[in-house]
Amino acid sequence: MKILVTGGAGFIGSHVAEAFVREGHDVVIVDDLSSGREENVPAGAKLHVLDVRSGLIEDLMAKERPEVLCHHAAQMDVRRSVADPLFDAGVNIIGLLNLLEAGRKHGLQRVLFASTGGAIYGEQEVFPCPETHPTAPVSPYGVAKLASEKYLHFYHTEYGIRWVALRYANVYGPRQNPHGEAGVVAIFTEKLLRGEQPVINGDGKQTRDYVFVGDLVRANLLALNTDYCGPLNLGTGRETDVNTLFHLLCRACGVDMPERHGPAKPGEQRRSSIDSSLAKRILGWEPEVELERGLALTVEYFRQRRPAG
């Protein structure tokens, strides 16, 4: 089938696009390369350098007529969303609506949406939490993801476009961007390999549910053919605090380094883990890559990309 992957030159989107190509699908990528890299675009996929908010999206949809939209393009920095909610909504809500409006006119049948399994719930009451947990996001980023899911429900009700919101836990793995605020695994790994000291925010006891990017690729492939419409959590259900993650990465990098703590980030979520039982029932999906193995694969990727000498 023909699949349009937005953000297909980025961290998660490029892995997903690569898998779609490998499975024989006709893959078209839209990415403005603001954070994605052209070298991540898989051979066999067609790249259009374009912002999802652009008026040219309509022309692209008319020309390509994808059956599936796999939407990974996003403003993904939670702290930026707090500082600039208008920018966040412009990319994450208006960008999606631009794609859906163009898609509904030109044969779009299904949307796979990269949602969030952390920010959408806010401070959790249950650990790990299922999809039925109250959604009370405390950042504009989380609000935008929740609003996007509601819009997808509308487009299904009004136009029959099927949808699955893949609520990712904290994703890590090869190609993750080590710059900026996102991606603690990548940030710590790059610093450790350079012999630099990573700084842990606050006491380091804040927890996250870390899921390997390769496991999420499998979920996207499985979601292509499901009749289910709605959200699906994709995580491990396992909480790992930042201090533990730091020591696991030190071991993977072959470095012996003490913890160094800095000020806590205001408003940072204290605990997060999600229950993926529904994804197992609906898709037959469950995570396969243990954290220690995934970190080793990630470290090896960054090690190979380091300049010689």
Disulfide bonds with the S-S distance in Angstrom:
none
